[in-house]
């Protein structure tokens, strides 16, 4: 028998969707840090019959009052859910097949709590998830990123994060303070400034790891989810982070260069299809973003070394990119 809370939740979803009946299904997953859950729901009397409901029920802020680091983390998470809702309301409505995202069916925000009803991508033809992926599937994800970056090239982040990505330096002072390397602590702002002063900027997904892509059964088509850290930046931030999530360090050594080429081929095509006014300057964009690729990977490695140093030190490809960047900064001193 449904609890009072579940009956109330079902009624909220019914009113928001106009459904004649709502049936709460299984929990899909728990949200990071215990801030809520994803539930699958069945809808009757509506255009879409299956939805994923993101229920964000965070702890009270007073629970973190005595721990400044935890309070910062809590507020960052709350801001991320505000931004995700804004993305789905204001940006995702422009979604195209080349950068498929779930349709927002409804969204509510009240007193630090959020309720998002999203199209069920399993039912929309993207039922597969990957912990390891083929070269074809990596190419499909890179094409998604290229199409997304092409669509929002030159777009102001407005209500999104001014700088996209969950590891952005300004939001991670605690990880910065934990860095063992004094040189890296001093260099962090320079790395950040180099990335954020790029001439060509777009919107970046900000958490474009393999786990946030949903695949068609054949693996040729993908859709993406989890837009809590979408914001302004250079496209190679997403590319570096994505490749780090699906390639081992050894595979990075062997294959990253080819995948970078693949991404830029897809970006060139996406801009051409869009007849983008920036297309004549594409060569300058590619040159700038290629040069920034090591900086993007080094920036993520900087975060890892403050967040999970034991793990980060095993990521020798990231350490190599960080070494390249630190050498470049030393040369400028």
MARKOL-654031 format. One line per 2 residues: for each residue x, y negated, z of C-alpha. Coordinates in steps of 0.05 Angstrom, whole numbers, padded with zeros to 5 digits. Layout:
// residues N
X,Y,Z  ... .
// end
This chain:
// residues 333
00000,00000,00000  00027,-00069,-00019 .
00050,-00114,00037  00021,-00183,00048 .
00084,-00213,00019  00078,-00171,-00044 .
00004,-00189,-00052  00022,-00262,-00046 .
00078,-00254,-00097  00032,-00218,-00145 .
-00019,-00273,-00140  00033,-00327,-00153 .
00057,-00290,-00215  -00015,-00279,-00238 .
-00032,-00353,-00233  00033,-00374,-00266 .
00025,-00327,-00326  -00050,-00327,-00333 .
-00050,-00251,-00328  -00113,-00214,-00309 .
-00072,-00165,-00267  00000,-00161,-00242 .
00034,-00097,-00219  00100,-00104,-00182 .
00150,-00052,-00205  00218,-00030,-00182 .
00275,-00074,-00158  00323,-00082,-00216 .
00379,-00108,-00173  00396,-00150,-00112 .
00422,-00220,-00124  00494,-00238,-00105 .
00504,-00251,-00031  00435,-00226,-00011 .
00399,-00287,-00039  00341,-00249,-00068 .
00326,-00197,-00121  00303,-00182,-00191 .
00237,-00145,-00198  00204,-00116,-00259 .
00130,-00132,-00264  00075,-00107,-00311 .
00026,-00159,-00337  -00043,-00147,-00364 .
-00082,-00196,-00407  -00020,-00234,-00431 .
00022,-00238,-00494  00082,-00206,-00459 .
00066,-00144,-00419  00132,-00134,-00381 .
00173,-00187,-00346  00233,-00193,-00300 .
00220,-00238,-00240  00279,-00270,-00206 .
00261,-00283,-00134  00311,-00329,-00098 .
00300,-00329,-00023  00364,-00356,00008 .
00383,-00358,00081  00368,-00422,00120 .
00424,-00473,00115  00430,-00477,00191 .
00460,-00407,00190  00523,-00437,00159 .
00527,-00500,00200  00589,-00478,00238 .
00628,-00454,00177  00645,-00508,00126 .
00668,-00458,00073  00605,-00416,00077 .
00562,-00479,00076  00597,-00502,00012 .
00586,-00434,-00018  00513,-00435,00002 .
00501,-00503,-00029  00538,-00483,-00092 .
00492,-00423,-00100  00429,-00465,-00090 .
00454,-00515,-00142  00467,-00457,-00190 .
00395,-00434,-00186  00370,-00505,-00198 .
00415,-00508,-00260  00392,-00440,-00285 .
00320,-00462,-00282  00337,-00527,-00318 .
00374,-00488,-00372  00314,-00443,-00385 .
00266,-00502,-00385  00305,-00552,-00426 .
00356,-00514,-00469  00335,-00441,-00477 .
00272,-00462,-00515  00319,-00475,-00573 .
00343,-00403,-00572  00358,-00370,-00639 .
00368,-00297,-00658  00443,-00309,-00662 .
00445,-00327,-00588  00385,-00291,-00559 .
00364,-00305,-00487  00302,-00284,-00450 .
00241,-00329,-00457  00221,-00366,-00393 .
00149,-00348,-00377  00146,-00391,-00315 .
00192,-00425,-00266  00180,-00453,-00196 .
00225,-00488,-00146  00204,-00506,-00076 .
00245,-00521,-00013  00307,-00485,-00037 .
00269,-00424,-00062  00261,-00406,-00135 .
00217,-00360,-00176  00233,-00348,-00249 .
00192,-00303,-00294  00233,-00281,-00354 .
00219,-00238,-00414  00239,-00165,-00403 .
00297,-00156,-00451  00291,-00080,-00446 .
00223,-00085,-00479  00248,-00137,-00528 .
00298,-00089,-00559  00359,-00098,-00514 .
00355,-00039,-00465  00429,-00021,-00462 .
00481,-00044,-00412  00556,-00030,-00416 .
00612,-00022,-00366  00659,-00007,-00424 .
00646,-00027,-00496  00668,-00012,-00567 .
00703,-00060,-00614  00636,-00069,-00649 .
00602,-00089,-00584  00658,-00137,-00566 .
00650,-00169,-00635  00575,-00176,-00623 .
00587,-00212,-00558  00639,-00258,-00589 .
00590,-00274,-00644  00537,-00291,-00592 .
00586,-00338,-00557  00606,-00370,-00623 .
00533,-00383,-00642  00518,-00412,-00573 .
00579,-00458,-00575  00562,-00480,-00646 .
00490,-00497,-00626  00511,-00541,-00568 .
00575,-00571,-00596  00576,-00644,-00575 .
00516,-00635,-00529  00519,-00671,-00462 .
00508,-00625,-00402  00459,-00675,-00371 .
00422,-00634,-00317  00471,-00576,-00321 .
00540,-00570,-00289  00583,-00626,-00315 .
00638,-00574,-00320  00612,-00504,-00333 .
00641,-00439,-00303  00633,-00411,-00234 .
00707,-00419,-00219  00711,-00493,-00234 .
00764,-00525,-00190  00721,-00581,-00161 .
00672,-00529,-00133  00726,-00483,-00105 .
00769,-00520,-00054  00773,-00460,-00008 .
00803,-00415,-00061  00852,-00470,-00079 .
00873,-00477,-00006  00886,-00402,-00002 .
00936,-00400,-00059  01003,-00375,-00037 .
01041,-00412,-00092  01054,-00485,-00075 .
01071,-00497,-00148  01003,-00470,-00170 .
00965,-00511,-00119  00999,-00573,-00147 .
00988,-00551,-00219  00914,-00535,-00211 .
00890,-00606,-00223  00934,-00612,-00285 .
00905,-00548,-00314  00835,-00572,-00299 .
00848,-00640,-00329  00877,-00611,-00393 .
00815,-00568,-00404  00766,-00623,-00388 .
00798,-00677,-00430  00789,-00638,-00495 .
00762,-00677,-00554  00714,-00622,-00575 .
00666,-00599,-00521  00604,-00556,-00520 .
00562,-00520,-00469  00594,-00457,-00441 .
00555,-00399,-00410  00601,-00402,-00350 .
00594,-00329,-00328  00600,-00293,-00395 .
00623,-00226,-00368  00605,-00160,-00400 .
00553,-00145,-00347  00513,-00206,-00368 .
00502,-00181,-00439  00445,-00135,-00459 .
00454,-00092,-00521  00408,-00062,-00573 .
00410,00014,-00577  00458,00011,-00636 .
00502,-00040,-00601  00500,-00088,-00660 .
00456,-00141,-00628  00462,-00174,-00559 .
00425,-00221,-00514  00454,-00257,-00453 .
00427,-00270,-00383  00449,-00305,-00318 .
00457,-00379,-00334  00472,-00405,-00264 .
00539,-00435,-00284  00524,-00463,-00353 .
00553,-00531,-00367  00603,-00572,-00407 .
00670,-00545,-00431  00711,-00515,-00486 .
00687,-00451,-00518  00751,-00412,-00504 .
00735,-00413,-00429  00678,-00365,-00444 .
00721,-00325,-00492  00779,-00316,-00443 .
00732,-00296,-00386  00693,-00248,-00429 .
00755,-00213,-00455  00782,-00208,-00384 .
00718,-00172,-00364  00720,-00118,-00417 .
00794,-00106,-00433  00848,-00076,-00389 .
00913,-00116,-00384  00946,-00068,-00433 .
00888,-00075,-00482  00894,-00150,-00475 .
00967,-00147,-00497  00947,-00106,-00558 .
00881,-00136,-00579  00868,-00207,-00553 .
00900,-00242,-00613  00854,-00204,-00661 .
00792,-00219,-00619  00810,-00293,-00617 .
00813,-00292,-00693  00745,-00257,-00694 .
00714,-00310,-00649  00739,-00368,-00691 .
00715,-00334,-00755  00646,-00328,-00723 .
00649,-00400,-00699  00667,-00425,-00768 .
00609,-00386,-00798  00560,-00410,-00745 .
00578,-00483,-00756  00573,-00473,-00831 .
00504,-00442,-00826  00482,-00500,-00782 .
00510,-00552,-00831  00540,-00583,-00769 .
00565,-00655,-00779  00629,-00633,-00745 .
00642,-00579,-00796  00691,-00622,-00837 .
00733,-00628,-00773  00730,-00554,-00759 .
00805,-00546,-00769  00819,-00596,-00715 .
00770,-00563,-00667  00801,-00494,-00678 .
00871,-00521,-00669  00852,-00554,-00603 .
00814,-00494,-00575  00867,-00444,-00596 .
00919,-00486,-00560  00874,-00487,-00498 .
00862,-00412,-00496  00922,-00398,-00450 .
00900,-00456,-00406  00830,-00427,-00400 .
00856,-00358,-00380  00907,-00390,-00332 .
00851,-00430,-00299  00812,-00366,-00286 .
00875,-00332,-00261  00886,-00390,-00213 .
00817,-00378,-00184  00829,-00303,-00178 .
00894,-00314,-00140  00856,-00355,-00088 .
00795,-00310,-00086  00823,-00240,-00091 .
00899,-00244,-00094  00912,-00169,-00089 .
00868,-00157,-00150  00894,-00218,-00188 .
00967,-00196,-00183  00949,-00132,-00221 .
00922,-00174,-00279  00989,-00182,-00312 .
00960,-00210,-00377  00930,-00267,-00336 .
00996,-00275,-00300  01031,-00281,-00367 .
00983,-00336,-00390  00991,-00372,-00324 .
01067,-00369,-00333  01061,-00400,-00402 .
01019,-00457,-00375  01063,-00471,-00314 .
01124,-00473,-00360  01089,-00524,-00404 .
01073,-00567,-00343  01144,-00563,-00318 .
01168,-00587,-00386  01124,-00648,-00379 .
01151,-00668,-00311 .
// end
